[in-house]
Amino acid sequence: MSTSRLENQPRASIPSIRNEFSDLLHLDGNHLVNQVAYRWLGHGIREAKIFEMFISQNPQILSNRYQIEAVLKATTWHDIGKAEIAKHYGDLWSIPGKPTNEEWKIMELHPVVGAVMLDQYYNKYPDAKSEIIIPLVLNHHEHFDGSGYPKGIKGEAIPPVARLLTIIDSFTAGVESRSYSSRETIEESLEYLYNHVKEFDPNYLNMVIDFINSGALDDVSWILQ
């Protein structure tokens, strides 16, 4: 699969986005918070790579390099709120087994916390891309059928690219190892998408499934690094 259409477009690279992440978080000597921040940054980078590959096959969705750069930032940073939550409640995402209802309620705040952090950051360092980035971070766990969070909005009320990122995020989470779930194969992660079809925009879901079935991600060793 060729990514030349993207490679020929001048834009911020994923590594440069990663460096800006440190400035955004103001990371200090808190080892736990730093550990949480960079673990989820790694997840965001992997997800951004998948998104970048997907867009290279589907340029009709986003062909504007300005928009692509903004979405890559949002994808890389979408879980930044988890680091702030770890400052106050510890690393809830590393507790063995399934979280309690109370823990889930706290964990489900991370899109809002992340959006607030980004809003504060861009108030200090204005960037017009924030108008794209912040809504994507806020809405990346909303579901097409209204069963998501934090607001439970549904359908076309969810920003279009957020609907796409929700699907890619669900797939990426499956092929990664979590304290509360084991790493899945590509086939198992696809099965999850099929079994939760009502949660996803049907048009984007079909496109993502076609992308995965094309063999683009058959070698996922680089995703899991």
N, C-alpha and C positions, 0 to 999 in steps of 0.2 A: 504494500500500500504506500502510495506516495503522499508526502506532506508538503510538497514543493509550493503549493499555493499559499500555505501559511508561512513557510520558511522565507519566501520572498517578500513578506510584508514586515517592514520595520516596526517593532513593538517591544515592550519590556519582556525579557525572558523570565521563565519560571524561577531560575536562581536569583535574579534581581528582585523579584517579588518576595522571595524568601528572605532576603536581606532586609527589606523594608518591614517585614513582619516583626523583627527584633525591635526596631524603632517604635513601632506601633504599640507593642506590649510593654515597653519600658521594663524589660526583664531585669530582675535584681538577683540577689544571692539566694533566693528561695528555691532550693533544689527541686522540691516537689512541683512547684508551679512551672519551673523551667522544663522539667521532664514532661509534664502534661502538655505544655504549649508545643514543644517540638514533636511529641508523638502525634498530635493531631495536625500539626503542620505537615508531617510526612504523609498522613492520610490525604490532606488537601492537595499536596503535590501530585500524588498518584492519581487522584480524581481529576486534577487539571490536565494531566497527560492523556487520560482517557477522553476527556472532553475535547481536547485539541485534536486527537485522532478522529473522533466522531465528526467534528466540524470539517475536517479535511475531506471527509467523504460526503458531507452534506452542507456544502457552502451556501446553499440557498437560505439556511437558517440565519447565519451570521457571516456576512462577507466584508463588513466594515472593520478594519483593523483596530479602530478606536474601541468599538464594542467588544471585539474579541479580547483585547487587552484587559478591559474592565471585567469581563466575565471570568477570565483566567485569574485575576486577583480575587474576585469573590469566591471562586471555587477553591483556591488555595487557602483562603482565610475563613471559610464558612463556619468552622468550628472554634474560632478564636475565643468565643464566650466561655468555653469549657475551662480555659486556663484561669479566667477571673473567678469562676465558680469554685475552682480548686483552692483558691486563696482562703475561702470562707468555710468550705464544707469538705475539703480533702478531695482525693481523686476517686470520685464515685464511679468512674468508668472502669476502674481496675479492681473493684470489689468482686471476688469470686461468686459465681452464681448470679441469678437474676436479681436486679435491684428491688427493694421494697416499693410500695406505692408512694411513700413519702419521698424516697430517693428519686423515683421517676419524675415526680412533680418538680423537684429541684433541677434535675437533668434537662427537663423539657424547657427550662428557662434559657438555655444557652443561645438560641437564635436571637432572643430579645437582648440579652446581655451583650452578645457580639455586635448587634446593630447599634446599641448605645455606645459601645467602645469606639466603633468606627465613626459614628456621628461626632463624638468628642474629638477624635483624631483629625477629622476633616474640617472641623471648625477651626482648628489650630493650623492645619496645613491644607488649605482649600484645593480641591481637585474636582472638576466637573464630573469625573467618572464616578464620584461617590453617589450620584443620582441613580446609577446602575448597580453599583456594588452593594450599598446598604439594603435595598429591597430584596436582593437575591439572598443575602445572608439571613435576613429576617424571615424569609418565606421558604427556605430550602427543606423544611419538614412539613409543609402544608400538603394536603392530599386532594386530589381532584374530586373525591366524593365528600369532602368536608371533615374527614376523620383525623386530620393531622393537627399540628400545633405550630405556633402558639395561639393563633386566633381561630382556627377551625374554618377558615374561608375555603371556598371550593370553586371548581370550574374555572371560568375565565377571569374570575376575580384575582386569581393567582397570576403574578407576572409570567409571561410565556416562558422565558428562559429558566425561571425558578421551577416550572413544571418539568422541564427537561433535566435540570440538575437533581431534582428529587429522585428521578429514575436512575441516573448515573450514580448518585450517592448510595442508593439501596443496593445496586449491583456491586459497587466497590466495597461496601461494608461486608458483603457476603464473602468475597474472596480474600478478605483480611481476617486475621485471628483476633478475637476479642475475649476479654475475661469471662464474659457471659455467653459466648457462642464460639464454636470451633470454625476454623477456616473451611469454606465450601469450595467445591469445584465450580468451574464456569457453568456446567450443566445444572448444578444445584442452585446457583444464584439465578440462573434463568428461570428455573422452576419457581423460585420465590416471586419473581416478577409476574409469571403466569397466574400464580395463586392469589396475588393481591392486585389483580388487574384493575379493580374499581378505584384504587388509590391513585392511578396514574392517568395522565392525559393520553387517550388512545392513539392519537396520531403520533406523538412523540414516542410512545411505548413501542409501536410497530417499527419505527425508525431505529430505535436503540436495539431492539431484538434483531432486526436485519443486519445492523452493524456488527453485533456480536457473532451472529451466525455466519458472517462473511469470513470469519477466521482472523479478523484483525487482532484479537486478543488471545489467540491460541497459545502463544508463549507469554505467560504473565509473570515470568520471573522478575522482570524489571519493575512490574507494578508492586511486587511484594518486597522490594528492597527498602 
